[in-house]
């Protein structure tokens, strides 16, 4: 089941069917025995750290996961 938590949807999730992804359909990558290593390999192949890290940092306050010093 696909659940998109990226952006608020136009309609509430009915909890029975997959949601449409806000970014559109993409490519699935299966995880192997070491999902963390698989994720790191995908990040190294597809993500620019100079773009990704500030984007993730900007999401943290909105998610309530920001650390307070």
C-alpha positions as CSV (number, residue, x, y, z in Angstrom):
1,X,0.0,0.0,0.0
2,X,1.3,3.4,-0.9
3,X,0.9,6.3,1.5
4,X,2.2,9.7,0.6
5,X,3.2,11.8,3.7
6,X,5.1,14.4,1.7
7,X,2.3,17.0,1.4
8,X,-1.2,17.3,2.6
9,X,-3.5,15.6,0.1
10,X,-6.6,17.0,-1.6
11,X,-8.7,14.3,0.1
12,X,-8.4,12.4,3.4
13,X,-6.9,8.9,3.1
14,X,-9.6,6.3,3.3
15,X,-7.2,3.8,5.0
16,X,-8.2,1.1,2.5
17,X,-6.6,2.1,-0.8
18,X,-3.2,3.4,-1.8
19,X,-2.8,7.1,-2.2
20,X,-1.7,8.9,-5.3
21,X,1.9,10.2,-4.9
22,X,2.2,14.0,-4.9
23,X,5.4,13.6,-7.0
24,X,3.9,11.2,-9.4
25,X,4.8,7.6,-10.1
26,X,8.5,6.7,-9.7
27,X,10.7,3.7,-9.6
28,X,10.7,1.3,-6.6
29,X,14.0,0.0,-5.4
30,X,13.9,-3.3,-3.3
31,X,15.7,-3.3,0.0
32,X,18.1,-6.2,0.6
33,X,19.4,-7.6,3.8
34,X,20.9,-4.2,4.8
35,X,18.3,-1.6,4.1
36,X,20.4,1.2,5.6
37,X,23.3,0.4,3.2
38,X,20.8,0.2,0.3
39,X,19.4,3.6,1.2
40,X,22.9,5.1,1.5
41,X,23.8,3.7,-2.0
42,X,20.7,5.3,-3.5
43,X,21.4,8.6,-1.8
44,X,25.0,8.5,-3.2
45,X,23.7,7.8,-6.7
46,X,20.8,10.1,-6.9
47,X,21.1,12.9,-4.3
48,X,23.1,16.0,-4.2
49,X,24.1,16.6,-0.6
50,X,24.2,20.4,-1.1
51,X,20.5,20.3,-2.1
52,X,19.3,17.4,0.0
53,X,20.7,18.3,3.5
54,X,19.2,21.9,3.6
55,X,15.9,20.5,2.4
56,X,15.8,17.9,5.1
57,X,16.9,20.5,7.7
58,X,14.0,22.7,6.6
59,X,11.5,19.8,7.1
60,X,12.6,19.0,10.7
61,X,11.0,22.0,12.4
62,X,7.7,21.3,10.7
63,X,7.8,17.7,11.7
64,X,8.5,18.3,15.4
65,X,11.7,16.4,15.1
66,X,14.0,19.4,15.4
67,X,16.6,19.2,18.2
68,X,16.7,22.0,20.7
69,X,20.2,22.9,22.0
